[in-house]
Structures are given as C-alpha cells and as structure tokens.
C-alpha cells in the first residue's frame, strides 16, 4: 500500500512539473502584443489629417491603418516624421507637434510623451537609456539647430548639443554619433561627428550636398547618401544641379575612404543597406551596389510602380517600397528580389514614408 501511495505521489508530482513546464514554454512563445512580428509604417499625414501608424502582418493578411488611434483613442498630430525603437518601446516623432509619443512597441499602448525641449524634431537614435534627437529649430534661424538628449527613464530632455544647419538622420557607432546635415529648408553638406564621452562635436566631414540616409556596413564604414541639390532662379526655373554621391567614411578616422559620384542632374532619393549590399533609387529605378564596388552600377536592378516613391527597405530577398499619396491611402508594394516581380500590395497610411520591422 505504501508503495502504491509512493508511486501515485511520484506520478502526480511529475504531472504537475510537466504541466508547469509546459505553461512556462507556452508563455514564452505567446506574442507580446498584436503588433509583434510585422511591418510598421509611419505616415506623415497632412496639414489637415493627422499622421498615423500602419501595421501589416508578416504574412500580409492583417492590415491596421490607424494603430495608435485605435489603441489610444487619440491622434498623433500632423507630420509623423519617424519612429525609433528600443527593446520594449517605440518612440513616434511628430515634428510639427514638437512631440515624441512613447508606446509599448508590441501593443502600442501609450506610456508617455516628451514635449518640452524639442523644436522640429526629426530622427532619434538610442544609446543605453538616452535618446539623441535631431532638431531643426526655427525656420527663420540657421543657428539654433541641435541634438536633444532625452532621458528615456524620465522622458525628459536633459541636455542639448548645438550642431550645424539642418540635422537629419542620426546613428551611433563606437561611442560616437554621426549626424547627416541635409540643410532643413536650405542646403548643407556636412556629416557631424559627436563624441558621446563628452557630448561635444569633434569633427565635421564635408560630403556632397543634401546628405540624408546613414548606415553602417559590414566593414564598419559609415555609408552616406547625398542627393545633391537642384538650383533655381528667383522664378523657380531650374538653372543647375550640384552632384549627389554615396560616400564611405572611416568611422575611426572620420575620413572619406571613397565617394561614388552621380552624374549631374541625377538625384538619388532613397537608400537602404543590408550587409554589404546597398540599394538606392533614382526615380522609380532601383539599383544594387556592393560596398566593395569602386564605381556605380551601369544598369538598374528593377523598376518599380510608383507615383511617388517615398521609402524603401529590404529584408532577406524582399524589397519593400512606399508609393506615397497625400490625398488618400498610400501603397506598400513588395517585390521578390529573386525574380524582381511584385508579390504584394497593401493600402497603408496617408503620406507613408518609413518602413520598420517589428
């Protein structure tokens, strides 16, 4: 009898252990929110329609075109410029609102806002518990542009770093910040290097006009796309062009290793980097370039269907493009890079401009 009771106790103990173990595994595998494992798209909106966030599931079946409002019952406001992410949160920057809305990145439930100490915020990069946000400042002042330092624990701006006109994209690498200076409503041609040890500008690197997208490639070099500028007379007639380029910068020395220059009148507008493969656009043509190349490609990879190509991104063997509309829904189009054919098309946010993978 004692043996039977002992065996029964062992059986029950094992059953409880297995059940508890299964619960732990299942909990770990449960999605952290409705917006995990999908594509996040920021839409700028317009002067009369709030900016918004769209979500498209990875299988392209589910689409939600007003995520933030649907979850929080409030609007983001005009001109959602960009979104940054850390492990748990998403930071949605609305430049005309001088606001960063902080949400859980998987549920999009609002956790707070940053509203003080910003002036036309554009992009943010995150290092530890600090967010570094580029700000254009006032449109009538070329000397008030800065990078705001946001304490992400308190959601307060705790300092600023004065920089040159028109700071745009910002990324971090090896305890430094690299900022492209497109020029706000004017033109600039600088990459500013900020040392995070003292939050001081340590170098300005001159590239071609209107530098925008920044990436670090597999070699550790900073890859910069400069679109070049179109020159107009007082009647808005085109009188000339400055040159665009893709520049490769040694992040340790702060020196340009090589610069692949476009022909006069060519203005590349979008770029993304996947490993050592660089994809960029000229009009509706997409080109592919290796980081090791010494010349720009002679032929395009493919042409995409777009009335206004406003964003590109790649993942594995897929190319994602945004065909933006400011009158109605924009379109997310997905191309298979194995055969360069369009495989998906979904309606997304008004003024859709940025693509992120969540």
N, C-alpha and C positions, 0 to 999 in steps of 0.2 A: 504493500500500500504506500509506504514511504517512497519507494522507487517511482511509482506511478505519479505521485504528487510532485516529486522532484522533476520528472520528465515533463509533466504538464507546465510547471513553473518555467522550465527552460524554454519550452515551446512558446509560451506567452511572452517571455522576455525577448526572444528572437523576433517574434511578430511585431512587438512594439518598436524594437530597434529598426527593423526593416521599414516599417511604416513611417517612423520619424525621419529616417534617412531619405526615403522617397520624397517626403514633404520638403526637405531642405533642397534636394535637387530640383524639384518642380518649382519651388520659389525662386531659385537662382535662374531658372530658364524662363520665367514669366517675363513678358515685356514690361519695361519700366514706365511705359505710357503709350498713348495712342499714336504718338508721333516719332517713335523709335523705328529704326530700320526703314528709312525712306528718304525722300529728297525734299529739302526745304528750299523754297524760292521766295526771295524778298521782292515785293512790288513797290515801286516808289509812290504810286498813286498820282494825283494831280493837284492843282491848286484848289479844286472843288471836291475831290474824292480822296479819302484817307488812304495812306499807304497800308499795305497788308502783307500777310504771310500765307503762302500756299504750301500744302503738303501733298506729295504724290508717293504712294507706296512703291517699294522696290519692284513689285510685280505689275505696276502701272494700273492696277484695278481701282484702288481707292484714291480719290482726289478730294481735298478740302481746301477751298479757295479763300477762306477767311478765318484761319486758325485762331489768331489772337482774339478777335472779336467774339468768335463762337465760344471760346473758353472763358473769357474775362468780361464779356458784355460791355466792352468799351473799345474805342478806336485808338490806333497808334498815332494818328495825325499825319499831316502832309509831309511827303518826301522821306520815306524809309530808305535810307542810304545803304546800310549794310547790316550784317549780323556777325557777331563773334561768339565763340563757344569755349567753355572750359568743360571739365568732366561732367558737371551736373547742370550748368546753366547756359542759357542763350541770352545774349545782350543785343537788343534791337535798337539801332541808332536811327533816330528821326532828326534830320539836320535842321529843318525849319522849326521844329519844336524845341530844339536845344535839349533833347531828352534821350536818355538811354533807358529803355524798358527792360527790366531783368525778369526772366521767366525760367521755370524749370524746362530744360531742353527737350524733355520727353513728354511732358504733359502740357506745356505752355501755360501753366498756371502762373500768374504774376506773383513775384516775390518782392518787388520794389522798383524804384526808379532813381536815376541820377538826373538831377535837374539844375543844380547850381554849379557854376564854374565852367559851363560849356558855351561855346559860341560858334555855331555852324559846324557841329561835329561830323566827321566823315567815316573814319575807319578806326578799329581798335585791334591791338594785339595784346595777348595776356602773358605775363611772366609771373609765376607764383600767384600771389593774391593781389597783384597790381594789374590794372588795365591801362594801357597807354593809347590815348585817343587823339587823332589829328583833328585840328580845328582851324577853319579858315578865318575866323574873326569877322569883323565888319567889312562889308563890301567896299566901303569908301576909305579903307585904311589898309595900306600894304605892309604895315609894320606891326600888326597886332596878332599875327598867326602864331599858334602854339600847339604843343602836345600836352594834353591834360593827363595827370597821373591820378587814377581813380583807385582808392582802396576798396577792393571788392567785398571785404568783410563788412565795412560800414556803408558802402555805396555812396561815398563822398569823395569829391575831388580834393586831394591833399597837397597838390603842387602843380606847377606848370613848367614847361621848358620852351623858351622862345626859339622859334625857328624861322626859316625864310618863307617867302610868299608861297601860299597855295599848297600846304602839305596834304598829301592824298593817302596813298597806301602806306602801311607800316607793318614791318615784320621784325622778329627778334632772332638773333643768332649769336652764340658765344658771348653772352652778356653785353650785346650791343643791339641797338635799334637802328634799322635802316628805313628811311622815310623818302618816298618819291615826292617831288615838288612839281606838280603839274602846272600850278600857277593860278588856281582858283578861277576867277573870271578873266584872268590875263594869261600870261605865258611865263613859265620858268623852265629851268634845265638842270636842276640840282638833285642829287641824292645826298641827304644829310645823314651823318653817322653820329649816334648818341651813345656815349659810354654810360652803361647802367650803374657803374660803380659810383659815379658822382652826378649822374643826370645832366651831364654837360655835353654840348655839341663839340665833338672832337675833330670833325672833318666835313668838308663839303666837296662832293665829287661832281664835276661837270659832265653831263651826258648830252644827248641830243634833246631838242625841245619837247616839252609836254610828256615827261616820264610818268608812267601810271603803274601798270602791274609789276609786282615784285615776287620772285620766287627764289628758293634755294634749290639748286640742282643736286644730283648725286655726288658731284665732285666738291660740293660745299661752296660753290660760287654763287654770287647773287646775280640773277638774271633779270634784266630790266627791259621793259618795252617802252620805247619813246615813240609817240605817234607823229611827231613833227607838227608844225603849225601852218595854217593857211593864213596868208597875209591879204588884208582887204584895204581898199581906199576908203575915203570918207563916205562914199555912196554904196559901200558894201560890194564893190566889184572886186573879184579876186585878182590880185596883182603879183602873186608869187607864193612860194612854199618854202618852208625850211624842212630839213631832212629828218626822217624818222630812223630808228635803229633798234636792234636788240643788242644790248651791252652785257658783257660778262665781267663781273667785278670780283677781285680777290678780297674776301671779307676780312682777312687779317691785315693786309697792307693797305686796303682801301684804294687800290689802283685798278684801272681798266685793263683787263687781260686781252680782250678783243672786242671789236664793235662791228657788227654786221649791218651795213647801212643800206636803206631802201633808196630806190630811185626817186628823184624829185617828183612831187605830186602824188606819191603813194603814202597813204596814211593808215598804217596798221592800227586796229582799234581794240582788239581783244587778244589775250594770251593766257594759256594755262600750261603748266609743266607737270609731267608725270614721269618721274625718274629722270632719265636723260633725254626724253622726248619732249619737244616743245611744239605746241600747237598754237597758231595765231591766225588771225583773219585779215584779209584785205577785201573790203566789200563783203560779198557773200561767198567768197572763196576761202577755204581752209587750207593752210599749209602745215606741213610737218617738217621739223628741223631737229637734228641731233645736236646735243650740246657740244659735241666734238667737231662739228662742221666749221669750216672756215669761210664758207660762202652761203648765202641764202639759197633755198631751193629754186630750181629753174621752173618747176611745174607744181601746180596745186595738187593737194590730196583729193579734194572733192569740192563741189559747190553745193550749198545748202539753200533751201527755200526759205526766204525771209524777206518781209517788207522792211524790217528794221532790226538787224542783228545787234542785240544789246548785251549778250552774255554767252560765254562758252565755258564748258567744263568737260573733263574726261574722267572715266572710271573704267578700269580694265579695258575691254575692247569696245567701249561705247563712247560716242561723242554726244554731249548734250548742248543744245543751243536754245537761246531765248529769242523768239520773234516778238518784239515788244509792240504793244499798242497802248496809247494813252487815251483812247476813246472807248475801248471795251476790253474784253479779255485778251491777254497775251497768249502766246502758244509756246509750250515746251515741246521741242522736237528731239527725238533720239535717233542717232544714226549708228548702224553697226559698222565698226571700223574694219571688220574682216572682209566685207564686200562693198562698203561705202553706200549702203542703202538705208533709207529711212525706215525705222521699225515701229516707232510710236509717235503719237502726237496727242497732247493734252492741253485743255484750256487752263490757264493759270492767271495770276494776279495782274491787275492793271499796272502797266509800266514795269513789268517784270525785268529785273536786271542782274540778280546774283543767284547762283546755284550752290547749295551746300548739301553734303551727305551726312545724315544723322544716324 
